[in-house]
Amino acid sequence: MTLFWPEGFYTIIMVGTFAFGAFFLKLPIAISMVLAAIAGSIVAGEGLPLRHLVEGTFGYLDTILIIATAMIFMKVIEKTGLLEAIAAYMIRKFKNHPLLLSFGIMVLIMIPGMITGSSTAAVLTTGALVAPVLIKLGVQVHKTAAAVAMGAIYGMIAPPINIPAMIIGGGIDMPYVGFSVPLLICTIPLAAVTSLLLIYPGLKNKARDQRALEDELRKMERVNMTPRLFLPVVGLVILLGGSSLFPSVFPFGMPLSFLMASSLAFFTGKSWKPVATVTEAINDSLPVMGILMGVGMFIQIMTLTGVRGFVVVSALSLPAWLLYVGIATSMPLFGAVSAFGSASVLGVPFLLALLGKNEIIAGSALSLIAGLGDLMPPTALAGIFAAQVVGETNYFKVLRFCVFPAILTALWGIIIILGASIISSIVY
């Protein structure tokens, strides 16, 4: 199998069109993927197959609904003041215990990504919330931004919502079931190590401005943390947990569970504007939903033209050592355009090449490595937005502190793939 085969030529055309649109024309990622799909179809002699383009658009409809409703839930608990109240309480409680505080802040950064499946959501919500506090606690500015960026990526990969894993699973008709424990194994150790590397040294030095810190905490404590404030979160835990453990009693999908939990915010006793909140949530999630529509079209045309089979067979023909090198390098690099695109274009064939291993654990590790794409220039979504929240215009100053955690992440993903059989015997 070589690139001189027709399918190899179509692959070059599709990937080239995609890269040209994203990097040189500076088009949105979703539009670039649509253009790449159309270019591949035309070159392959299929013309403009509207039916396949429409089918591809709705290929990830379930995931799109989850993202939209999860973002609504996050915006609701943000507007009620719960996120700020939790952050302020945690900092007051553990500010004299830097080790516990560093772990707690990392988990707090991860939570929006865990719920929405988006690293950008994590950076712009709890990341923006805790960044000024971390700086006032003594953490260096660029390390603060790096911690926010890495925490956001780990949150995007952690359960319950992991969009790259959903995309990879969808590519081989594997349901998104049983991923929770493997994804925790993928992310929690890395989150702990990263917090020790980037957050703990600054907190340990205690070089802080107490008055500035107190002013920042007072701003965050705009609401009292009453039990009623937790109603949406408790409701979500019950609905998601119940649907997993007792599906006949809780026959709700994730989108409906998020909406039902969000509605409990009306009983928290805090005023918020439902229409404005929902509108803001949908606006914030539109770029991610658009990317998924473009990914769906791209995958559909890859299948139609034989490109998908070409990529799969090419991956299967690689020697074992080169396969792992390819996973650790190509998935993050391709993720420079989109981590979701990396999951769909490379994650699916790589998982097929690893079919001798436990698919859920291997798919979880591949999604972890694909998530590193959000650090790769020129898009580097997590890095750019993390730099913005600390007021840094040159995001490369932030990315240099992400290099070592990113290498650890890629190595940890490969280790999990290699040990998939051992892990599966323990987990399942």
Stockholm file with secondary structure:
# STOCKHOLM 1.0

chainA/1-428         MTLFWPEGFYTIIMVGTFAFGAFFLKLPIAISMVLAAIAGSIVAGEGLPLRHLVEGTFGYLDTILIIATAMIFMKVIEKTGLLEAIAAYMIRKFKNHPLLLSFGIMVLIMIPGMITGSSTAAVLTTGALVAPVLIKLGVQVHKTAAAVAMGAIYGMIAPPINIPAMIIGGGIDMPYVGFSVPLLICTIPLAAVTSLLLIYPGLKNKARDQRALEDELRKMERVNMTPRLFLPVVGLVILLGGSSLFPSVFPFGMPLSFLMASSLAFFTGKSWKPVATVTEAINDSLPVMGILMGVGMFIQIMTLTGVRGFVVVSALSLPAWLLYVGIATSMPLFGAVSAFGSASVLGVPFLLALLGKNEIIAGSALSLIAGLGDLMPPTALAGIFAAQVVGETNYFKVLRFCVFPAILTALWGIIIILGASIISSIVY
#=GR chainA/1-428 SS CCTTSHHHHHHHHHHHHHHIIIIISCCCHHHHHHHHHHHHHHHTTCCCCHHHHHHHHTTTHHHHHHHHHHHHHHHHHHHTTHHHHHHHHHHHHHTTCHHHHHHHHHHHHHHHHHHHSCHHHHIIIIIHHHHHHHHHHTCCHHHHHHHHHHHHHHHHHSSSCCHHHHHHHHHTTCCSCSCHHHHHHHHHHHHHHHHHHHTHHHHHHTCCCHHHHHHHHHHHCSSCCCGGGGHHHHHHHHHHHHHHHCTTTCCCCHHHHHHHHHHGGGGSSCCCCHHHHHHHHHHHHHHHHHHHHHHHHHHHHHHHHTHHHHHHHHHHTSCHHHHHHHHHHHHHHHTTTCHHHHIIIIIHHHHHHTTTSCHHHHHHHHHHHHHGGGGSTTTCHHHHHHHHHTTCSCTHHHHTTTHHHHHHHHHHHHHHHHTHHHHHHHHC
#=GC SS_cons         CCTTSHHHHHHHHHHHHHHIIIIISCCCHHHHHHHHHHHHHHHTTCCCCHHHHHHHHTTTHHHHHHHHHHHHHHHHHHHTTHHHHHHHHHHHHHTTCHHHHHHHHHHHHHHHHHHHSCHHHHIIIIIHHHHHHHHHHTCCHHHHHHHHHHHHHHHHHSSSCCHHHHHHHHHTTCCSCSCHHHHHHHHHHHHHHHHHHHTHHHHHHTCCCHHHHHHHHHHHCSSCCCGGGGHHHHHHHHHHHHHHHCTTTCCCCHHHHHHHHHHGGGGSSCCCCHHHHHHHHHHHHHHHHHHHHHHHHHHHHHHHHTHHHHHHHHHHTSCHHHHHHHHHHHHHHHTTTCHHHHIIIIIHHHHHHTTTSCHHHHHHHHHHHHHGGGGSTTTCHHHHHHHHHTTCSCTHHHHTTTHHHHHHHHHHHHHHHHTHHHHHHHHC
//
